Amino acid sequence: MQFTASGWWCAGAVVTGAVFGAGASALTRRFLRHDRALAGSWWLGAVMTAAVLGALAWRVGPRGELAVYGVVAVLAVPLSVIDWCEHRLPRALVLPQLAGVLAGFAVLCVVRGDFSPGLRVLGAAVAAAGLFLVLAVVSSGGVGAGDVNAAAVVGAVTAWAGWPQVAWALVVALALALLLVLALRRELRFGSQADKVVVPFGPCLFAGALLVLVTSG
């Protein structure tokens, strides 16, 4: 079996993702309020991050964007696990993630001498955060401050590819959240808590961004 250059590139991304994912699992354990052996395990973080980075490397190739996407992916995994387990997105992880995206794209803008994608990134981050802020007010707590920050990250990271990607990422995230609500309500339909279903929005947002980036590049 002979590997092509792109094959080696993807393999390297998978290995890198596994290493960084295993390390980032320490953040999962640090910010989980309750001890959860599976959620905080190094191998879960390694496998999830390796899969995400491998998919992105396959689609994006050896371009500078992959480094920015990688920053998002490495922190998105512990954030998604924490949100799935405890329905919260710690600002101590989301805000550095957003800062990493903005800084990374700013560097690409300077290196390439084109600042229009960077302005789009800033606009999309503000627009996505504003949309989720409205949802937070309308839903009376159904959408939290962490979701607003995560929406800014997703808006920023997908805006580099274009405004349609931003819209599709948010639509996919909302669709995934709706599917989770329906699934949980079906599971709890005979219980007293069927009308009090709470779903983690963070994993839906990051999954929406990943799907859009992988399908659009």
Secondary structure by P-SEA (a helix, b strand, c coil): ccccaaaaaaaaaaaaaaaaaaaaaaaaaaaccccccccccaaaaaaaaaaaaaaaaacccccaaaaaaaaaaaaaaaaaaaaaaccccccccaaaaaaaaaaaaaaaaaaaccaaaaaaaaaaaaaaaaaaaaaaaaacccccaaaaaaaaaaaaaaccccaaaaaaaaaaaaaaaaaaaaaaaaaaccccccccccccaaaaaaaaaaaaaaacc
